[in-house]
Amino acid sequence: MKDYNFYVYILTNWNDEVMYIGMTNNLERRLYEHKNKLVEGFTKKYNVNKLVYYEHGTDVHAVIAREKEIKKWRREKKNNLVITMNPTWKDLSLEWEAPKISPEGRNDKLATPVISTSASEEKS
């Protein structure tokens, strides 16, 4: 059986004032789209492209429910969620963009994100 991967994620702008919550099945591709302003809408208009938080899940319905849950929260609760993974609010996607160089000098290992378990998975 094929494994499916879904992500709920939080983006912000350069000064962490504007927040966007989204869901995707390919986080790296989606961040590329946000950063290069390939999709019209909120993130393009407000220059929201800094990944500060994400969760991984394999059940699309659970991930959609989690996205909706987070979207309903007050800003303070969303901020506290970000701090659990990323206390300095750095752009987590920058770790993926710079390839790691092995001792042999080859780009044979790319940086990959550390993925947290979604709260909905922990309950089941």
Secondary structure, 3 states (H helix, E strand, C coil): CCCCCEEEEEEECCCCCCEEEEEECCHHHHHHHHHCCCCCCHHHHCCCCEEEEEEEECCHHHHHHHHHHHHHCCHHHHHHHHHHHCCCCCCCCHHHHCCECCCCCCCCECCCCCCEECHHHHHC
